Amino acid sequence: MIKRILIKPVITEKSELLSSSNNQYSFVVDKKANKIEIKKAIENKYGVTVESVSTMIVPGKSKTRATRSGYVKGRTSSFKKAIISVAEGEELNIYGEV
């Protein structure tokens, strides 16, 4: 069974600022993936040299919304996020040909 390591890129204002100024990119990754697997997956998919990988587990949050029948309580799931530093002069083409 092949593990899907890279799930999706994180596209926020903060991640765009990191990518433009520090050559760092953010991805949501599999919770069981380690830094070595993440580094190999990025290098294989995008063909760049990865200098460092930082990982963090973002905890889930409680959410409440009001409906006609009352309040509905729920919870978002937690996920693992990786911030990848790419070598100077290289960049990732996350958007493809948009």
C-alpha positions as CSV (number, residue, x, y, z in Angstrom):
1,M,0.0,0.0,0.0
2,I,1.4,3.4,-1.0
3,K,0.9,6.1,1.6
4,R,-0.3,9.4,0.3
5,I,2.1,11.8,2.1
6,L,1.3,15.2,0.6
7,I,-2.5,15.9,0.9
8,K,-2.7,19.6,-0.2
9,P,-0.8,22.9,0.0
10,V,-1.9,25.4,2.6
11,I,-2.8,28.7,0.8
12,T,-3.3,31.5,3.2
13,E,-1.9,35.1,3.5
14,K,0.7,33.9,6.0
15,S,1.9,31.0,3.8
16,E,2.1,33.4,0.8
17,L,4.2,35.8,2.8
18,L,6.5,32.9,3.8
19,S,6.9,31.7,0.3
20,S,7.7,35.1,-1.2
21,S,10.1,36.3,1.5
22,N,11.7,33.1,3.0
23,N,11.3,30.5,0.3
24,Q,9.2,28.4,2.7
25,Y,6.0,26.5,1.6
26,S,3.3,24.9,3.8
27,F,1.5,21.6,3.2
28,V,-1.0,19.5,4.9
29,V,0.6,16.0,5.2
30,D,-0.4,12.6,6.5
31,K,-0.3,12.4,10.3
32,K,2.0,9.3,10.2
33,A,4.5,10.7,7.8
34,N,7.9,11.7,9.2
35,K,10.3,14.5,8.0
36,I,12.4,12.2,5.8
37,E,9.3,10.9,3.9
38,I,8.0,14.4,3.5
39,K,11.3,15.6,2.1
40,K,11.5,12.8,-0.4
41,A,7.9,13.4,-1.5
42,I,8.5,17.1,-2.2
43,E,11.8,16.4,-4.0
44,N,10.2,13.8,-6.2
45,K,7.0,15.7,-7.0
46,Y,8.5,19.2,-7.6
47,G,12.1,18.5,-8.4
48,V,13.6,20.9,-6.0
49,T,16.2,20.7,-3.2
50,V,14.7,20.7,0.3
51,E,16.9,22.3,3.0
52,S,14.7,21.7,6.0
53,V,11.3,20.4,7.1
54,S,9.4,21.6,10.2
55,T,6.2,19.8,11.2
56,M,3.4,20.5,13.7
57,I,0.1,18.9,14.6
58,V,-2.7,21.5,14.5
59,P,-5.4,20.5,17.0
60,G,-9.1,20.3,16.1
61,K,-11.5,23.0,17.2
62,S,-15.0,22.9,18.6
63,K,-17.6,24.5,16.3
64,T,-21.2,25.5,17.1
65,R,-23.8,26.8,14.7
66,A,-27.4,27.8,15.2
67,T,-30.1,26.1,13.2
68,R,-33.9,26.3,13.3
69,S,-34.0,23.3,15.6
70,G,-31.4,24.6,18.0
71,Y,-27.6,24.6,18.3
72,V,-25.5,21.9,16.5
73,K,-22.2,21.2,18.1
74,G,-19.4,19.6,16.2
75,R,-15.6,19.3,15.9
76,T,-13.1,19.8,13.1
77,S,-10.5,17.1,12.9
78,S,-6.8,17.7,13.7
79,F,-4.2,17.6,11.0
80,K,-0.4,17.6,10.5
81,K,1.2,20.6,8.8
82,A,4.7,20.8,7.3
83,I,6.7,23.9,6.5
84,I,9.3,23.2,3.9
85,S,12.4,25.4,3.3
86,V,13.6,25.2,-0.3
87,A,17.2,26.0,-1.5
88,E,17.9,29.6,-2.5
89,G,16.9,30.4,-6.1
90,E,14.4,27.5,-6.4
91,E,10.6,27.7,-6.1
92,L,7.6,25.4,-6.1
93,N,4.9,25.7,-8.8
94,I,2.0,25.0,-6.5
95,Y,-0.7,26.5,-8.7
96,G,0.2,24.6,-11.9
97,E,-0.7,26.5,-15.0
98,V,-3.5,28.7,-13.6
